[in-house]
Amino acid sequence: MAMTLGYWDIRGLAHAIRLLLEYTDSNYEEKKYTMGDAPDYDRSQWLSEKFKLGLDFPNEKLKPEYLEALPETMKLFSQFLGKRPWFAGDKLTYVDFLAYDILDLHRIFEPKCLDAFSNLKDFITRLELAHAIRLLLEYTDSNYEEKKYTMGDAPDYDRSQWLNEKFKLGLDFPNLPYLIDGAHKITQSNAILRYIARKHNLCGETEEEKIRMDILENEVMDTRMALVRVCYNPDFEKLKPQYLEALPDKVKLFSQFLGKRPWFAGDKITYVDFLAYDILDYLRTFEPKCLDAFPNLKDFIARFEGLKKISAYMKTSRFLPKPLFLKTAVWCNK
């Protein structure tokens, strides 16, 4: 049976997929949706089908189509960032999360688009988080020690404790978090998770499981960044009501994706369950009642926290439930 590829009638995000389908001689048909003209830009052709296709996370993100000028665009971002740690200067601001979001979208579409710009790759990894890694290390009973770096208080937010070591550890792309395991030195939080998972057979077995893992990993990142942009924004109190209004629909998608499965990929726990637990824990900390209408997610949380090694870890002084964010955030920075 032929596959169906659905997208707008532009090159856009689907072009790399089309090329791969052609290269692999895949049997597929393309469903092209047309957007209306200005000023309304009618999208009813897509919206009338959006929730009838059985998609777990229906996607309606709009992006300008990728042009041949992409390297020049990335070069401008790179030049603007320069040698600064953050786009505005030495301190993290909400615009860094806007920058992260668009750079992440670009690298998903064209994984090599940042290869020539090491400062942009360094910037991307700077925003990654380590909590899911801690949980996975504990669950797999890994022998590890944690090196925690402390950021100074306002107004300087001194980072010298980390910066003094940053380029002395032999990391290819020096950043936090990092994992050093013998000769293996790894940065990027999801790369670290996958490395640990491969060592302990937590990467899924069937193609269906691996597809679900790929989907969830990216969805968790999108959800995390949406929350982060609010929590680091100086207009946090103004943005919070709008975020809370949209939150039930977002959580509903996670609930539907999990369904009656015990774990997000299927019957066996995988590394993406650690990512899922982490983001759901963030969301319930932000809005304690956000999971009340979704008993399967609450059961998932209880099932995860009930794992023998996770439960034991959460009772130790090594467990770090808060702060969720750096001191430069507006919410949950202590």
Buried (B, 14 or more C-beta within 10 A) or exposed (E): EEEEBBBBEBBBBBBBBBEEBEEEEEEEEBEEBEBEEEEEEEBEBBEEBBEEEEEBBBEEEEEEEBEEEEEEBBBEBBEEBEEEBBBEEEBBBBBBBBBBBEBBEBBEBBEEBBEEBEBBBBBBBBBBBBBBBBBBBBBBEEEEEEEEBEBEEEEEBEBEEBEEEBEEEEBEBBBBBBBEBEEEBBBBBBEBBBBBBEEEEBBBEEEEBBEBBEBBBBBBBBBBBBBBBBBBBEEBEEBBEEBEEEBBEBBEBBBEBBEEBBBBBBEBBBBBBBBBBBBBBBBBBBBEEBBEEBEBBBBBBEBBBEBEEBEEBBEEEEBEEEEBBBBBBBBEBE
